[in-house]
Amino acid sequence: MTDDEIALTLVVFAYNEESNVPVVLTDILSCLRARRAPWQLVFVDDGSTDGTVDAVRRTVGDDPRCMVCSHERNRGIGAALKTGVRAATQPWVSFLPCDGQIPVGEIGKLTRAAVRDRVRVVFSVYRDRDDGVHRKILSLGVRALMRALLGVSMRSDGPYLFRRELFDADRMIPDTFFLNFEFPIRMIRVGEPYATEVIECVPRISGHSKSTGLRRIAGVARDLMGLRRRLRAERAGGPR
């Protein structure tokens, strides 16, 4: 099997990205339509208050391989990813934000790694992402907390590729961006073989990041503590 034969669901999520949708989604669709394998696009609008949903529907048209899901309010990246995975129909899943920072072609690096290394999970790290000192402090703080609370050292910054059966959306509680860490943590702790690829990250097309802020470190600490409690309960066979 070649990487172009991986049947893929790509989850794209957005919150108030109306101005980015026409450019970003057009590029994504062009890439998907060039694939030989079956594919699906699941666009998750996370409670946008602008014209994001209308822009998406205009861009995807009546292509039956495209699905649009909407949250009634802004719930977070984790909630958007869980919604997308629940709607996925293809055996492999990956995801992208609709801000243009990660070129859709970078997903090809993940699919090639899955085939090359014969693994069911591929993580990614950014070659160079300059989002300022706040994000760097956040990243360092998160990794230090992971080591201290869970004993896990992890290299995973960006989107990842995985077999759909590995992702238990009902078991992973957080709706926040912490879910981006919980899935890799779970995979590493159970010993699931994985690959890690370096991907490119470019400046946003427009708008501003909605996932930065030093106070998020405290939120991540709470989520890590919650995950540690849930993992212990799961091992004991009790309620999660």
PEPE-V557295 format. One record per backbone hydrogen bond with DSSP energy under -1.0 kcal/mol. CO is the residue of the C=O (numbers start at 1). NH is the residue of the N-H. E is the energy in kcal/mol with one decimal. If there is no record, write none. Layout:
CO,NH,E
CO,NH,E
This chain:
2,5,-1.9
3,6,-1.4
4,37,-1.5
7,92,-1.7
8,40,-2.0
9,94,-2.1
10,42,-2.3
11,96,-2.5
12,44,-3.1
13,98,-2.0
14,46,-3.0
17,20,-1.1
17,21,-1.8
20,24,-2.6
21,25,-2.4
23,27,-1.9
24,28,-2.2
25,29,-2.7
26,30,-2.1
27,31,-2.0
28,32,-2.5
29,33,-2.7
32,35,-1.6
38,8,-1.5
40,10,-2.9
41,67,-2.9
42,12,-2.5
43,69,-3.3
44,14,-2.0
45,47,-1.4
45,71,-2.9
51,55,-2.3
52,56,-2.3
53,57,-2.6
54,58,-2.1
55,59,-1.7
56,60,-2.8
57,61,-1.5
60,63,-1.5
63,66,-1.9
65,41,-2.5
67,43,-3.2
69,45,-3.2
76,80,-2.0
77,81,-2.6
78,82,-2.3
79,83,-2.4
80,84,-2.2
81,85,-2.6
82,86,-2.4
83,87,-1.3
91,164,-2.9
92,9,-2.8
93,162,-2.2
94,11,-2.8
96,13,-1.8
99,205,-1.9
101,202,-3.0
103,106,-2.2
104,107,-1.6
105,108,-1.0
107,111,-2.1
108,112,-2.3
109,113,-1.8
110,114,-2.0
111,115,-1.8
112,116,-2.9
113,117,-2.8
114,119,-1.2
120,163,-1.6
121,195,-1.7
122,161,-2.5
123,197,-2.3
124,157,-3.0
124,158,-1.5
125,199,-2.7
129,131,-1.0
132,136,-1.4
133,137,-2.6
134,138,-2.5
135,139,-2.7
136,140,-2.4
137,141,-2.7
138,142,-2.6
139,143,-2.1
140,144,-2.1
141,145,-2.2
142,146,-2.2
143,147,-2.0
144,148,-2.2
145,149,-3.0
146,150,-2.2
146,152,-1.3
161,122,-2.7
162,93,-2.6
163,166,-1.9
164,167,-1.4
167,169,-1.0
168,172,-1.5
175,78,-1.0
175,79,-2.0
176,179,-1.7
177,180,-1.6
178,181,-2.1
178,182,-2.2
179,183,-1.8
181,185,-2.5
182,186,-2.7
183,187,-2.4
184,188,-2.6
185,189,-2.5
186,190,-1.8
187,192,-2.3
195,123,-2.9
197,125,-2.3
199,127,-2.8
213,216,-1.6
214,217,-1.9
215,219,-1.2
216,220,-2.8
217,221,-2.3
218,222,-1.9
219,223,-2.3
220,224,-2.9
221,225,-2.3
222,226,-2.4
223,227,-2.6
224,228,-2.6
225,229,-2.1
226,230,-2.3
227,231,-2.9
228,232,-1.9
229,233,-2.2
230,234,-2.5
231,235,-2.1
232,236,-1.8
233,238,-2.6
